Amino acid sequence: MWSKEEYEKYAISVLGLFYPEIINMIKGESPDYNNTSIGIEVTRAITTKNGEVDAFWKKHNGMRFRDLSQKQLKKMGFNVLPVQVDSRDLLYVQKSFQNGSLYYYKEKGTDELILFIYFGRLTSNETTSDDIMRAISVKLKKLNNNYKLFSRNDLCILIQEQLNYCACQEEIIDDLMDLVISSVKRLINKSNQNKKYDNIFLLFLDNLFRISTETWEYERNVITQDCINQVISKVGI
């Protein structure tokens, strides 16, 4: 499982690919990263699902592929071997249409593949929205207490799910974002907090959304495998 430092670096690197103003970011505390004008707090939406694959990943994270139960992998829909997805021959992915993707990295100096991250498929818009709201609620309180403010203050939430495998994904994404935006509005109005984040980024495995809390409009950026490879190379495994 990625450490807090690693997933923060990953998130900031992805944001920098799509938004050129997010450059020269330095590590801080409250917010987690900043440059001269932008502060960004980074967190994860802790999933409430307890699926078989999620439990498998938590138990076997850091193990070699050849030591994993191939029978159990196939039972969960991972019927094909991990496939190389980067030019450095370091990153491999094993996909299941039903259950998402398991990522492996090649251990330096060997041909061993090490399991290190799992991205599930979207379970339901309501469940995902609830997970996001919990994360925003915690960070909204932090923003209003002992927080260094910048000209622009943003929040980035890493969501360990992917969207591009969803059937009717455009309709599902529209529904999800409508649900999230209406829920964020209610949360901010009910919180009685004086300050709010200027932008809320929702970072899925394969999509990045930016919600403006001024206009309440959102924009979508699709994250390709090349983007993932570039960011993981930058962050380091």
N, C-alpha and C positions, 0 to 999 in steps of 0.2 A: 504494500500500500504506500502511496506517495506520502511523504512527510508534509507538514504544513508549509515548510519553506519551498518544497518542490512544486506543490500545486499552486502556490502563489506565483512562483516564477513562470510556470506554464501559463497561467491566466494572463499575466501582464504581457508575456511574449505574444500570445494570440491577439490581444487587444492592439498591440503595436503593429501587427501585420495589416490591420484594417483601418486603424485611425492614426495617421502620421503625427498628430499632436501628442500622442502618448509615447514619448521618447525620453531618453536620458532619465529614466525612472530610478530612484534610489530607494533602498530598503529603509523603512522607518517603523514607527509604531503609532497607531491611531492617527493617521491612516497607515496601512501596511506599506504602500509605495507612494512616492510623490516626485514631481519635478518642481520647477519654480512656480507653476501656476495650477497644477492639477494634483489632487490627492485622491488615491483609490484605495478603498477598503476591499479586501478579498475574503470570501468565505465559501463554504460548501453548503448545498441544500442536502441535509442528511435524509436519505431515503427511508421511508417507512416500510418498504416491501421486504419480505423475508423469503424470497424465492430460493429454489434449490441451487441455481447458479451463483447467486450472491453468497450463499453460505459456503459453497464449494470454493469460491475465490478467496473468501476470508480465511478459510482453513488452510488452503494450499498456496497462498501468495508467497512468492520467493522460492518456490520449489522448481526443480527441473522438469521439463515436459515429459521426459522419458520415465519419470517416477510417478506421474499422475495416472490415475485409473482410466485407461482408454475406454473401458466398458462404461464407466460413469459419464465420461465426456460424450460418447455417442448417444447415451440415453438422454442427455440434455440437448442433443441436436448438433453437436460439434463433430460432424462425421468426416470432415476433411482435415488434412494436416495443416499446421500453421504455414502461411504463405509470406514470403519476404515482401515488404512494402517500402523499402527505402534502398537507395543506391549504395549505402555504406555496408549493407548486409548485416545490420544490427537489429532492425525492428521487424517483427513478424506478427501477423494477426490470424486468428482462427475464428471463423464466423459461424453463427447459427441463425437461420432465418427467424426462429422462434425466440431466441434468447439473447441476441446481441453479439458482442465481440470480446474475445479474450486476447490481450496483447502480451507478447513475450519479447524479451531482448536477448541477444546472443552474448553470452558471457565472454569477456575479453580473453583471447588466447585459447579458446575452446570452441567447439561446435554446440555446446549446451544451450538450450533455450530456457530462459527463466521467466516464469509467469509473474507479471508485475501490475497489471491493471485490468479491470473489467468495466465495460460500458454496457449497460442493459438497454433494452428497448423500452419505449414509453409505455407505461402500464395503463394509466388513465389520466386525463387532463385534471380531474379533481384532485387525485392523489399528488400529482406533480405540483399543482398550484398550492396545495396545503404545505408541502415541503418548502417551497419558495417563500411563502408567507412567514413561516417560522423563522427562516434565516433573516428576512428583512426586518422583522420585528425586533430581533436581538440587536442587529446592527443600527437600527434607527435610534435605539436607546443609547448606544455607544456614541453615535454622532452628536448627541445632545449632552454628553458628559465627558469632560476632559479630552476633547478631540481637537487637533490642530486643523483649523479651517484654511482652505485655499480659495483662489478665485473660482475654481470649479471643484466640486466634491462628488465623486462617483462611487458606486458600489458594484462590484462584480461577483456574481454567484455562479459557482461551478456546479453543474448538475450532471450526475454520472449516468446519463441516459443518451440515447441517440434517437433522431427523428426520421432520418431518411429511409428507414426500413418500413415506416408506417404506410399501410394502405390509405389512400385518400389523404396523403400527408398535408397537402395545402389546406384542406378544410380543417384537419385536426390542428394544425399550427394556428390558423386564424382563430379557432375556438379557444385554444389554449391561451393565446395572447390577450384575447378579449377578457377571458376569465382572470388572468393575472393582473391586467391593468385595472379592472374594476375592483379587484380585491386590494390592490395596493392603494388605490384612492380611498377606500373605506378605512384601511389600516391607518393611513396618515391622518385622515380626518378625526378618527377616534382616539389617536394616540396623545393628542394635546401636546405634541412636541413642537418646538418653535422652528427647528431646522429639518430639512429633508435633503436627500441626495439629488443632485442635478440630473444624473443619468443612472439608470440601473441596467447593468449588462447581465444577460442570462447566457452562460456559456455551456452549451451541450457539447457532446463529442463532435458533432458534425454541423452545428449551427451556432451562430452568435447573434443574439438580439440586443438591440439598444433601445431602451425605453426612455423617452424624455419626460421628466415630471413637470415640465413647463407646458408642453403641448399635448402630452399623453398620447403621442404617436410613437410607433416603433419602426425600426428598420431591421432587415434580416440580412445576414452574411452567411453564405454556405461555406463551411470549412472542409476543404478537400483533403485527401490523403497526403498530397504534397505539402499542404499547410501543416498538418500534424507532424510529418517527418521533419520539416524545417524547424518547427518549434522544439520538438524533443531533442533534436541535434543541438540547438542553442542552449536549452536548459541543461542537457547532459543527463545521462541515465545512471 
